Amino acid sequence: MGLFKNFVNQTRKPEGVLGKMMVRGMNSGHVKQADWGMSYLDEVEARRIVELGCGGGRNAAELLKHYPEAKLIAVDYSDISVEKAKKINREMIVAGRCLVKQASVASLPFKEGTFDLATAFETVYFWPGLERCFSEVNRVLKPGGYFLICNESDGMDETGLKYEKIINGMTCYTAEQLTEVLQTAGFSQVRSWHHPKMPWITVLAKK
């Protein structure tokens, strides 16, 4: 149980050998869930994107495919995640369409109104002070910009709540809880969807 707990705790901030293993798993383990969440972006136009808590960088790569004219900055506070995301997106970095930065979502190093779209896949569970972080996302979005959140846990499922007990600093949120905090942080319009067969949720907020 000790090794298992140490491994699953790498989801918060991957470090060391176990962290490298976790980041590799992130890129393959959540593909279907991430793609389901990304399907709700079909109505959203974006030329400047920030991918928050980018993990291994797979979703950043998919967003660049979804938006072939866009430029994207991927952000994570784990140096291992940043390293992996750079490798996965090397071609797009060379092409000038992608930049990977190490930073915390609690204090984003970007000017106000920089992005059309912000995304967060499987990461808000670990954000320190959710309202503060959501306010930061709101700050760096342009008026009319969107913030997409996609979580594997709907805040009520047995598996998500089990991991919440063993992963330090993890909190599973319901769509209703996320909506309330997003509105408090200044988002004017919030919609959410629940997967018909899985405990997955997607929340889309407009500034």
Beta strands, then each sheet from edge to edge (+ up, - down):
strand 1: 48-52
strand 2: 71-76
strand 3: 98-102
strand 4: 115-121
strand 5: 141-151
strand 6: 189-194
strand 7: 201-206
sheet 1: 3+ 2+ 1+ 4+ 5+ 7- 6+
end
